[in-house]
Amino acid sequence: MAGQSSRQLIDRRHAGSARLDIDREEFERVLSDQNGLTPLQELTQQAVNAFGVTGTPSFFINGELTTGGMSFEEISRLIDAKLSN
C-alpha cells in the first residue's frame, strides 16, 4: 500500500468494514482507540526485540525463525526435516 494517499487508505478501510458488515462508526472508533492499540504495539515490539520477527507470516519451527508465505506442503517439509534430525 506504499504510495497511497491518506484518503485512499481511509477509503480502503471503509470498503473493508463494509465487506465485513461492520458498522462504519464502530469500526472507526475501535481503530482510533489508543487503549486497544498500545498493547498491540508493545507486543509487536516485543516480537521484534526478543525474537527477530519483522513481518508476517513468521513461524518458529524447532526454535528457528522462518518467514514468508509458504504452502502447507512447504511447512510440512520443514517440520519433517527438523524431526528427522
C-alpha positions in Angstrom: 0.0 0.0 0.0 3.0 2.2 -0.3 2.4 5.3 -2.3 -1.2 5.6 -1.4 -2.7 8.8 -0.2 -4.3 9.0 3.3 -7.7 9.3 1.5 -7.1 6.1 -0.4 -6.1 4.2 2.7 -9.2 5.5 4.5 -11.4 4.5 1.6 -9.9 1.0 1.6 -10.5 0.8 5.3 -14.2 1.7 4.9 -14.6 -0.7 2.0 -13.1 -3.4 4.2 -15.5 -2.7 7.0 -18.4 -2.7 4.6 -17.4 -6.1 3.2 -17.3 -7.5 6.7 -20.7 -6.0 7.5 -19.2 -3.9 10.4 -20.8 -0.7 11.4 -18.5 2.1 10.0 -18.7 4.3 13.0 -17.9 1.5 15.4 -15.1 0.4 13.1 -13.6 3.9 13.2 -14.0 4.1 17.0 -12.2 0.8 17.5 -9.3 1.8 15.1 -8.8 5.1 16.8 -8.9 3.7 20.4 -5.3 4.0 21.8 -6.2 1.8 24.7 -6.5 -1.1 22.4 -3.6 -0.1 20.1 -0.9 0.4 22.7 -0.8 -3.2 24.0 -0.7 -4.4 20.4 2.2 -2.1 19.6 4.0 -3.3 22.7 3.5 -6.9 21.8 4.7 -6.2 18.2 7.9 -4.5 19.6 8.5 -7.4 21.9 8.3 -9.8 19.0 10.9 -7.7 17.1 13.2 -7.3 20.1 13.0 -10.8 21.6 12.6 -13.0 18.5 13.6 -11.0 15.5 10.1 -11.1 13.9 9.8 -8.3 11.4 6.8 -9.3 9.4 4.1 -11.8 8.7 3.8 -14.6 8.2 6.5 -15.7 10.6 6.8 -19.2 12.0 9.2 -20.8 14.5 10.0 -24.4 13.6 12.0 -26.1 16.3 13.2 -22.7 17.5 14.3 -21.4 14.1 12.5 -18.3 12.6 11.0 -18.9 9.2 9.4 -16.1 7.3 7.3 -15.6 4.2 4.3 -17.2 2.7 4.6 -20.9 2.4 2.2 -23.6 1.4 1.1 -26.4 3.8 3.4 -28.7 1.9 6.4 -26.4 2.3 5.9 -26.1 6.1 5.4 -29.8 6.4 8.7 -30.4 4.6 10.5 -28.1 7.0 8.9 -29.7 10.0 9.7 -33.2 8.7 13.3 -32.2 8.1 13.6 -30.9 11.7 12.0 -34.1 13.1 14.5 -36.3 11.2 17.5 -34.6 12.7 
